[in-house]
């Protein structure tokens, strides 16, 4: 039985699997290697000879790369020329082989391979050795327990969208943040964790650097799991959208959809920053992530979904067209999470009067959101808060329209009281006067009434889409 040259992490294989590889031995296939050299005006061609395997009992061959490798160094790790790149220079093979077999790493690997599966008498007789092993294993078990508690605290904060860090994380702080508070609470219930936090000077898991490292490790393990699931799946779809983070940087988020068992699942893949928000730049970003997952099976990629922006969904120069050029079966499906919102927002913005109306309407909740004093007047006169509209969510505009329509007279009275109350600063009075005049303006009242009667029908459709497609 021929065995492949490259083993996937030999150290993680079971002892039975390692012994099977040892018993099978190194692969010694015929290789197609030729090497030409010149001497005294003549050209000599050297060809591969299977006697090389007899001369060097550690050399093996790969009939895919048609190169020579060191069998034991491939298993245990060593010089990249003999483990990854391979050697095909027959002219200088003798010198290279001699240098390699005399190297410290190669000698160590040969010894490890020779002792693989054999009983070490010295270890059996050395009681101190086994005591040290027991102490080491106990320490490892404690460290793993501590690490698991810290990771559980991070996962808890992530599950409920809670910040890991507080404003004051000093030991004397009475409000160190949720993560540290959770660690301290767990330490009261777990003796091992408490002892570690009190005695450890190297790793406590509470610094922001360690938190970031643990988050990276968690995400790496998650990525490996998703990658395995995608490789096992028959089909794959990609969804992409753009979002702005707290630092106002525009990021592209990728989500993959595939069948796991008999269930369609969606898995977050990552946030990516693109130098330019062009079709070429975004499509290149998506293709770079898809290539390792799809591999040599382009028909596996069957779907792509984005919003209605031209750069994403454009038929000829958009991202979807460029992805489909690479993966012909990757059909474009409009993202339902944006469809109704975009249609309503775009349709409304075509009329300049409507644009002005919604711009003026948004000033009302903004006016009350900036001052507790103004909210006091709102509660006193109106007794109802005004929802603040969100640009990409039409149903928030709907709620604002309905509240302002129903309480328009009360809002006018509220603005008049703010204008007439002494002790209110001039800026607030001027803004209140402007909103009062706006609420009495005929054009504003017309659009407010019109959209109040239209909104219920839009809300029914929006809620139905939200229910069917689980929008958020």
Residue pairs with C-beta under 8 A, 6 or more apart in sequence:
1 24
2 27
2 29
2 63
3 21
3 24
3 27
4 27
4 62
5 27
5 60
5 61
5 62
5 64
5 65
5 69
5 74
6 74
7 13
7 21
7 74
7 75
10 18
10 21
10 75
10 76
11 76
13 21
15 117
18 116
18 117
19 116
19 117
21 75
22 113
22 116
22 117
26 53
26 58
26 59
26 60
26 71
27 60
27 61
27 62
27 63
28 50
28 53
28 60
28 61
29 61
29 62
29 63
30 48
30 50
30 63
31 48
31 61
31 62
31 63
31 66
31 67
31 68
32 48
32 66
33 47
33 48
33 66
33 67
33 68
33 88
33 90
34 45
34 46
34 47
34 48
34 90
35 45
35 46
35 47
35 88
35 89
35 90
35 91
36 43
36 44
36 45
36 46
37 43
37 44
37 46
37 91
38 44
46 90
46 91
47 90
48 90
52 59
52 68
52 93
53 59
53 60
53 61
56 97
56 101
58 70
58 71
58 72
58 101
58 106
58 110
59 68
59 69
59 70
59 71
59 97
60 68
60 69
60 70
60 71
60 74
61 67
61 68
61 69
62 68
62 69
62 86
65 86
66 88
67 85
67 86
67 87
67 88
68 86
68 87
68 88
68 93
69 82
69 83
69 86
69 87
70 78
70 79
70 82
70 83
70 100
70 106
70 109
72 78
72 106
72 109
72 110
72 112
72 113
73 79
73 82
73 83
73 105
73 106
73 109
74 82
74 83
75 109
75 113
76 108
76 109
76 112
76 113
77 83
77 105
77 109
78 103
78 105
78 106
78 109
79 100
79 103
79 105
79 106
81 87
81 96
82 100
82 106
87 93
87 96
89 96
100 106
101 107
122 129
123 129
123 130
142 192
142 196
145 190
145 192
145 193
146 192
146 193
146 196
146 205
147 205
149 183
149 186
149 190
149 193
150 183
150 205
150 214
151 214
151 218
152 186
153 179
153 182
153 183
153 186
154 164
154 179
154 211
154 214
154 215
154 218
155 218
156 162
156 182
157 163
157 164
157 178
157 179
157 182
162 178
162 179
163 177
163 178
163 179
164 177
164 178
164 179
164 208
164 211
165 177
165 179
165 208
165 211
166 173
166 175
166 176
166 177
166 178
166 179
166 180
167 175
167 177
168 175
168 176
169 176
169 177
169 180
169 206
170 176
176 184
179 206
179 211
180 206
183 193
183 197
183 205
183 206
186 193
187 193
187 194
187 197
188 194
196 204
197 204
197 206
203 210
204 210
205 211
205 214
223 269
223 270
226 256
226 267
226 269
227 292
227 293
229 258
229 260
229 265
229 267
230 236
230 256
230 258
230 293
231 293
232 260
233 258
233 259
233 260
233 300
234 259
234 300
235 258
235 259
235 300
235 301
235 302
235 303
236 256
236 257
236 258
236 290
236 293
236 294
236 300
236 301
236 302
236 303
237 256
237 257
237 258
237 301
237 302
237 303
237 304
237 305
237 330
238 254
238 255
238 256
238 257
238 286
238 290
238 301
238 303
238 304
238 305
238 323
238 330
239 254
239 255
239 256
239 257
239 266
239 304
239 305
239 306
239 335
240 252
240 253
240 254
240 255
240 282
240 286
240 304
240 305
240 306
240 312
240 319
241 252
241 253
241 306
241 307
241 335
241 337
241 338
242 250
242 251
242 252
242 253
242 277
243 250
243 251
243 253
243 271
244 250
244 251
245 251
245 271
249 273
250 273
250 274
250 277
251 271
251 272
251 273
252 271
252 272
252 273
252 274
252 282
252 285
253 268
253 270
253 271
253 272
254 268
254 269
254 270
254 272
254 286
254 289
255 266
255 267
255 268
255 269
256 266
256 267
256 269
256 293
257 264
257 265
257 266
257 267
257 303
258 264
258 265
258 267
259 265
269 289
270 289
272 285
272 289
274 281
274 282
274 285
275 281
277 311
278 311
279 311
279 312
279 314
279 317
279 318
279 319
279 321
279 322
280 322
282 311
282 312
282 319
283 319
283 322
283 323
286 319
286 323
287 322
287 323
287 326
290 301
290 323
290 327
294 300
294 301
294 327
298 326
298 327
298 328
298 329
299 327
299 329
301 327
301 329
301 330
302 329
302 330
302 331
303 330
303 331
303 333
304 319
304 320
304 323
304 324
304 330
304 331
304 332
304 333
305 332
305 333
305 334
305 335
306 312
306 313
306 319
306 320
306 332
306 334
306 335
307 313
307 334
307 335
307 337
307 338
307 342
308 334
308 335
308 338
308 339
308 342
310 318
311 318
311 319
312 318
312 319
312 320
313 319
313 320
313 332
313 334
314 320
314 321
315 321
320 332
323 330
324 330
324 331
324 332
336 465
336 469
336 471
337 469
337 471
337 472
338 392
339 465
340 394
340 458
340 461
340 462
340 465
341 392
341 393
341 394
344 394
344 458
345 391
345 392
345 394
348 354
348 355
348 358
349 355
353 443
353 447
354 447
357 443
357 444
357 447
357 448
357 451
358 389
358 397
360 438
360 444
361 389
361 397
361 400
361 401
361 404
361 448
362 388
362 389
362 400
363 435
363 438
364 386
364 400
364 404
364 411
364 435
365 386
365 387
365 388
365 389
365 400
366 388
367 374
367 431
367 432
367 435
368 374
368 375
368 378
368 385
368 386
369 388
371 428
373 424
373 428
374 418
374 428
375 385
377 414
377 417
377 418
377 421
378 384
378 385
378 386
378 414
380 414
380 417
381 410
381 411
381 413
381 414
381 417
382 407
382 410
382 411
382 414
384 403
384 407
386 400
386 403
386 404
387 396
387 399
387 400
387 403
388 396
388 400
389 396
389 397
389 400
390 396
394 458
394 462
395 459
395 462
395 463
398 451
398 455
398 458
398 459
398 462
401 448
401 451
401 452
401 455
402 452
402 455
404 411
404 439
404 448
405 448
405 449
405 452
408 439
408 445
408 448
411 435
411 439
412 436
412 439
412 440
415 432
415 433
415 435
415 436
415 439
416 436
418 424
418 428
418 429
418 432
419 429
419 432
419 433
419 436
438 444
439 445
465 471
